[in-house]
Amino acid sequence: MGFLDKAKDLINKNDEKVDQAIEKAGDMVDDKTGGKYKDQVDKAQDFAQEHTGEGDTAK
């Protein structure tokens, strides 16, 4: 099992925590930029959350 396989397995096992971390990071960016890039940040958060974890599916 290579490094990327191990990382994917870890992300899949902790999908909810990963999604929470993505949300928190995006909120921090919004806070630091005064919400100037809110739409772009929200889009990036959604994309990242859709592509992490086994149960998530891309739209």
N, C-alpha and C positions, 0 to 999 in steps of 0.2 A: 504494500500500500504506500503510494507516494505521498508527498507533502500535500498536494492539492486534494487528493482523496481524503486525507485525514481532516483537512480544513472543511471540506464539504460535509463530511460526517459530523463534525463538531457543530457546524451551523445547523444542520438538519435536526440534531438532538436538542438544540437550544433556540429554535426558531422564534419563539415568543420573546425571549430576551434580546435576540438580535434585532427584531422589529422594534422593540422598545428603545434600543440604543440608537437605531437609525432615526427614530422620531425625536429623541432627545437631542441628537446632534443637529438635526434640521431646525429645531426650536432655538438652539443656541446660535445658529447662523442668523436666523430671523432676528433674534434679540440684538446681536452685534451689528447688524446692518440696518436696524430700525425697520425691518420688514420690507426693505426696498426690493428684495429679490424673492419675496414670499411665493409667488406663483412658480418660479423656477425651482425653488427649494422643495416645494410641495410635490412637484412633478418628479424630481429626483428621488425624494423619499418614497413615493409610490412605486417607482420603477425598481428601486433597490429592494423594497419589501416584497414585491411580486417575484423577484428573482432569487430570493433566499428561502431556504427551507423546502422540505419535500412536499408539503401540502399546498404550497403556493403555486399558482399558475399565471403565466403571462397572459395579458389581455390581447 
